[in-house]
Amino acid sequence: ATLVVWSGIGAAFVWRSVYLGQLFPYLRNKITRFGFLTPNEVIVGAREVWWGDTLGWIASVLLALGAAIFVARWLRGREPRDADLAYPPDPEPVRAVVVRFAGLLLALQLAYGFATFGILFDRHLIALLPAALVVLVGSQAPGVHVRLVPYALCLVPYALYAVAGTHDVHAFSRAAAAAGDRLIARGVDPQRIDAGLAFNGWHMYERSWEMGPDGPPRHYAREGRAGAQDAYYLSGLTPAILTQYVVSLSPTMQPEHWQHALPYWARMLKQPTLDNYHVIDELPYRRYWPWGEGHVYTLLDPTVEPAPVQR
């Protein structure tokens, strides 16, 4: 049985990694080749590619080996005997049965996740948590905690990455909001500013989707720019915005340097450009991963002549 499972995992690895060319990171909306998120996902701007093919191959092979070893250990678990389940129950055999069942459940959930990879996002993996916790806790012999070390070695990097990634998203979002507030303080209406998904939603969502006289939602007619250079979230959430000013993570886009690292689903989204824009302001923010100082840039396209402000 172990040989059959290993063969299946190996075949799946070869098919996805070699034939399809899909290497780790597989969870493409949070663990990406750019760190957290992809370019133009919540704010306009190019991103540096931090995760190359070499690291992707190493992580992919290690994950495939880890999956094979996990299933092999589960298959080698001892079947309970009648004496083990006598009353009052001996906690050790009962623990072994529970861990074996949880391991089977976790293996089936992982297989389902692999089969539905095309629509898999990070939030879908919450379903794995109960079974994973049972396996983690139940695998520890009473009074022995040494086995926690290998679990920690696997979990700590993900925890650090999650903290760093979450911090960075909030950091550049705060900087972008501050840049947008600077423009508002200078008398620029938010209808003329794209400062990222959070800023746009706060200032322009309700204005963009007012109720018309017949009841269904309507949005302001776009005038000036046709919207070809705008981020996807503008047309879907705040279509009234005319992007005369853009707060960006980069002064230019240069897609030839990063588009090859986009996941397949991101390539289906409209990729904005920054043609005709020039930098008029710049704000720094602290970045955890990679460590250092990042910047948001306030850009102006003088060719955009916005319509009169609509309220």
C-alpha positions as CSV (number, residue, x, y, z in Angstrom):
1,A,0.0,0.0,0.0
2,T,2.9,2.4,0.8
3,L,4.4,1.7,-2.6
4,V,1.1,2.4,-4.3
5,V,0.7,5.7,-2.4
6,W,4.3,6.8,-3.1
7,S,3.9,6.0,-6.8
8,G,0.7,8.1,-6.9
9,I,2.4,11.1,-5.2
10,G,5.4,10.8,-7.5
11,A,3.1,10.7,-10.6
12,A,1.2,13.7,-9.4
13,F,4.4,15.6,-8.7
14,V,5.8,14.8,-12.2
15,W,2.6,15.7,-13.9
16,R,2.2,19.1,-12.1
17,S,5.8,20.1,-11.8
18,V,7.3,18.7,-15.0
19,Y,4.4,18.6,-17.5
20,L,2.5,21.6,-16.3
21,G,5.5,23.5,-15.0
22,Q,3.7,24.5,-11.8
23,L,6.3,24.7,-9.0
24,F,5.9,25.8,-5.4
25,P,4.4,28.2,-4.3
26,Y,1.1,26.5,-5.1
27,L,-1.1,28.7,-3.0
28,R,-0.8,31.6,-5.4
29,N,-2.8,34.4,-3.8
30,K,-0.8,34.7,-0.6
31,I,2.4,32.7,-1.0
32,T,3.5,34.0,-4.4
33,R,6.8,34.6,-6.2
34,F,6.4,38.3,-5.1
35,G,5.8,37.6,-1.4
36,F,2.4,38.5,-0.2
37,L,-0.1,39.1,-3.1
38,T,0.7,39.8,-6.7
39,P,1.3,43.0,-8.6
40,N,-1.8,45.2,-9.1
41,E,-3.9,43.0,-6.8
42,V,-4.7,45.6,-4.1
43,I,-2.6,48.5,-5.3
44,V,-1.0,49.5,-8.6
45,G,2.7,48.9,-9.0
46,A,5.4,46.5,-10.2
47,R,6.9,44.0,-7.7
48,E,10.2,42.3,-7.6
49,V,10.4,38.6,-8.1
50,W,11.8,37.0,-5.0
51,W,11.1,33.3,-5.6
52,G,12.9,31.8,-8.5
53,D,12.7,28.4,-10.2
54,T,15.6,26.9,-8.2
55,L,13.9,27.6,-4.8
56,G,10.6,26.4,-6.3
57,W,12.1,23.1,-7.3
58,I,13.7,22.6,-3.9
59,A,10.4,23.3,-2.0
60,S,8.4,21.2,-4.4
61,V,10.6,18.1,-3.9
62,L,10.7,18.6,-0.1
63,L,6.9,18.9,0.0
64,A,6.4,15.8,-2.1
65,L,8.7,13.8,0.1
66,G,7.0,15.1,3.2
67,A,3.6,14.0,1.9
68,A,4.9,10.5,1.0
69,I,6.5,10.1,4.5
70,F,3.3,11.3,6.2
71,V,1.1,8.8,4.4
72,A,3.6,6.0,4.9
73,R,3.7,6.6,8.6
74,W,-0.1,6.6,8.7
75,L,-0.3,3.3,6.8
76,R,2.1,1.6,9.2
77,G,-0.1,2.4,12.2
78,R,-1.2,-0.6,14.2
79,E,-4.7,-1.8,14.0
80,P,-6.5,-1.9,17.4
81,R,-7.1,-5.2,19.1
82,D,-10.3,-6.1,21.1
83,A,-8.2,-6.0,24.3
84,D,-7.1,-2.4,23.4
85,L,-10.7,-1.2,23.3
86,A,-11.8,-2.9,26.6
87,Y,-13.5,-0.8,29.3
88,P,-12.1,1.1,31.0
89,P,-10.1,2.0,27.9
90,D,-6.4,2.2,27.9
91,P,-5.6,5.8,26.7
92,E,-2.7,4.8,24.6
93,P,-4.5,2.4,22.1
94,V,-7.4,4.8,22.0
95,R,-5.1,7.7,21.2
96,A,-3.5,5.6,18.4
97,V,-7.0,4.9,16.8
98,V,-7.9,8.6,17.0
99,V,-4.6,9.7,15.4
100,R,-5.0,7.1,12.7
101,F,-8.5,8.3,11.9
102,A,-7.5,11.9,11.9
103,G,-4.5,11.1,9.6
104,L,-6.8,9.4,7.2
105,L,-9.2,12.4,7.2
106,L,-6.3,14.8,6.7
107,A,-4.9,12.7,3.8
108,L,-8.3,12.7,2.1
109,Q,-8.7,16.4,2.6
110,L,-5.3,17.0,1.1
111,A,-6.2,14.8,-1.9
112,Y,-9.4,16.8,-2.4
113,G,-7.4,20.1,-2.2
114,F,-5.0,18.8,-4.9
115,A,-7.9,17.7,-7.1
116,T,-9.5,21.2,-6.8
117,F,-6.3,23.1,-7.1
118,G,-7.6,25.3,-9.8
119,I,-10.1,27.0,-7.5
120,L,-8.0,26.7,-4.2
121,F,-7.3,29.7,-2.1
122,D,-5.8,30.2,1.3
123,R,-9.1,30.4,3.1
124,H,-10.2,27.0,1.9
125,L,-7.4,25.4,3.9
126,I,-9.0,26.3,7.2
127,A,-10.9,23.0,6.8
128,L,-7.6,21.1,7.3
129,L,-7.0,22.6,10.8
130,P,-9.0,20.3,13.0
131,A,-7.5,17.1,11.6
132,A,-4.0,18.6,11.6
133,L,-4.3,19.6,15.3
134,V,-5.5,16.1,16.3
135,V,-2.5,14.6,14.5
136,L,-0.2,17.1,16.0
137,V,-1.4,16.7,19.6
138,G,-2.2,13.0,19.5
139,S,1.2,12.1,18.1
140,Q,2.9,13.1,21.3
141,A,3.6,10.4,23.9
142,P,2.6,11.3,27.4
143,G,5.3,13.5,29.0
144,V,7.4,13.6,25.9
145,H,7.6,16.8,23.8
146,V,10.6,16.2,21.7
147,R,8.5,15.5,18.6
148,L,7.2,19.0,18.6
149,V,10.6,20.1,17.2
150,P,10.0,18.9,13.6
151,Y,6.5,20.3,13.6
152,A,7.9,23.7,14.8
153,L,10.6,23.6,12.1
154,C,7.9,23.4,9.5
155,L,5.4,25.8,11.1
156,V,7.7,28.6,12.4
157,P,8.8,29.8,8.9
158,Y,5.1,29.9,7.8
159,A,4.2,31.9,10.9
160,L,7.1,34.4,10.4
161,Y,6.1,34.7,6.7
162,A,2.5,35.3,7.7
163,V,3.4,38.0,10.2
164,A,5.8,39.7,7.8
165,G,3.4,39.6,4.9
166,T,0.5,40.9,6.8
167,H,2.6,43.7,8.3
168,D,3.9,44.7,4.8
169,V,0.4,44.8,3.3
170,H,-0.9,47.1,6.1
171,A,2.3,49.2,5.9
172,F,2.1,50.0,2.2
173,S,-1.7,50.4,2.5
174,R,-1.2,53.0,5.3
175,A,1.4,54.8,3.2
176,A,-0.9,54.8,0.2
177,A,-3.8,56.2,2.3
178,A,-1.5,58.9,3.6
179,A,-0.4,59.8,0.1
180,G,-4.1,60.0,-0.9
181,D,-4.9,62.1,2.1
182,R,-2.1,64.5,1.1
183,L,-3.8,65.0,-2.3
184,I,-7.2,65.5,-0.7
185,A,-5.6,68.2,1.6
186,R,-4.4,69.9,-1.5
187,G,-8.0,70.1,-2.8
188,V,-8.0,67.0,-5.1
189,D,-11.3,65.2,-5.1
190,P,-11.1,61.4,-4.3
191,Q,-12.9,60.8,-7.6
192,R,-9.6,61.6,-9.3
193,I,-7.4,59.4,-7.1
194,D,-6.5,55.7,-7.3
195,A,-4.6,55.0,-4.0
196,G,-5.3,51.3,-3.8
197,L,-8.3,49.1,-3.0
198,A,-8.7,50.2,0.7
199,F,-8.5,53.9,0.0
200,N,-10.7,53.8,-3.0
201,G,-13.4,51.7,-1.2
202,W,-13.4,54.0,1.8
203,H,-13.8,57.2,-0.2
204,M,-15.6,56.2,-3.4
205,Y,-17.6,53.0,-3.1
206,E,-20.9,54.5,-2.2
207,R,-20.4,57.4,-4.6
208,S,-19.7,55.0,-7.4
209,W,-22.7,52.8,-6.8
210,E,-25.7,55.0,-5.9
211,M,-29.2,53.8,-6.4
212,G,-30.9,55.2,-9.5
213,P,-34.5,56.3,-9.7
214,D,-35.7,52.8,-10.8
215,G,-33.9,50.9,-8.1
216,P,-31.0,49.0,-9.7
217,P,-27.5,50.2,-9.0
218,R,-25.8,52.5,-11.5
219,H,-22.4,54.0,-11.7
220,Y,-21.1,57.3,-13.0
221,A,-20.3,57.5,-16.7
222,R,-16.6,57.4,-17.2
223,E,-15.2,60.4,-19.1
224,G,-11.7,61.2,-20.1
225,R,-9.7,57.9,-19.8
226,A,-11.4,54.8,-21.3
227,G,-10.1,52.7,-18.4
228,A,-7.7,50.5,-20.3
229,Q,-4.8,51.5,-18.0
230,D,-6.7,51.1,-14.8
231,A,-6.5,48.2,-12.2
232,Y,-9.2,45.6,-12.3
233,Y,-10.6,46.6,-8.9
234,L,-11.6,50.0,-10.2
235,S,-14.2,48.8,-12.8
236,G,-15.5,46.2,-10.4
237,L,-15.8,48.3,-7.2
238,T,-15.3,52.0,-7.8
239,P,-15.9,52.7,-11.5
240,A,-16.5,56.4,-10.9
241,I,-12.8,57.0,-10.3
242,L,-10.9,58.9,-13.0
243,T,-7.3,58.0,-12.5
244,Q,-5.7,61.4,-12.9
245,Y,-3.6,60.6,-9.8
246,V,-2.3,57.1,-9.0
247,V,-0.5,56.0,-5.8
248,S,1.8,53.2,-6.9
249,L,4.4,50.9,-5.4
250,S,6.7,51.7,-8.4
251,P,7.2,54.8,-10.5
252,T,7.0,52.7,-13.7
253,M,5.5,49.3,-14.5
254,Q,8.0,47.5,-16.8
255,P,6.0,44.3,-17.0
256,E,8.7,42.4,-18.9
257,H,10.6,42.0,-15.6
258,W,7.8,40.4,-13.6
259,Q,4.9,39.1,-15.8
260,H,6.5,35.7,-16.2
261,A,6.2,35.1,-12.5
262,L,2.4,35.8,-12.4
263,P,0.2,32.8,-11.5
264,Y,-2.2,31.7,-14.2
265,W,-5.3,33.3,-12.6
266,A,-3.6,36.7,-12.3
267,R,-2.7,36.7,-16.0
268,M,-6.4,36.6,-16.8
269,L,-6.9,40.0,-15.1
270,K,-6.4,43.2,-16.8
271,Q,-2.9,44.5,-16.2
272,P,-2.8,48.3,-15.8
273,T,0.0,50.4,-17.2
274,L,1.5,53.7,-16.1
275,D,1.9,55.5,-19.4
276,N,2.1,59.3,-19.3
277,Y,2.5,59.4,-15.5
278,H,5.3,61.1,-13.7
279,V,6.2,61.2,-10.0
280,I,5.0,64.2,-7.9
281,D,5.4,62.8,-4.4
282,E,7.0,59.9,-2.5
283,L,6.4,58.3,0.9
284,P,8.5,55.7,2.7
285,Y,7.3,52.7,4.7
286,R,9.0,50.0,6.7
287,R,9.1,46.6,5.0
288,Y,9.7,43.3,6.9
289,W,10.1,40.9,4.0
290,P,12.4,41.6,2.3
291,W,13.7,43.7,5.2
292,G,14.2,47.3,4.3
293,E,12.5,50.5,3.3
294,G,9.8,50.5,0.6
295,H,8.2,53.5,-1.0
296,V,4.9,54.5,-2.5
297,Y,4.9,57.0,-5.3
298,T,2.2,59.5,-6.1
299,L,1.9,59.8,-9.9
300,L,0.1,62.3,-12.1
301,D,-1.1,62.0,-15.7
302,P,-1.6,65.5,-17.0
303,T,-3.3,64.3,-20.1
304,V,-6.4,63.2,-18.1
305,E,-9.1,65.9,-18.0
306,P,-11.6,64.7,-15.5
307,A,-15.3,65.6,-15.7
308,P,-16.8,67.9,-13.2
309,V,-17.0,66.3,-9.7
310,Q,-20.2,64.3,-9.4
311,R,-21.8,63.8,-6.0
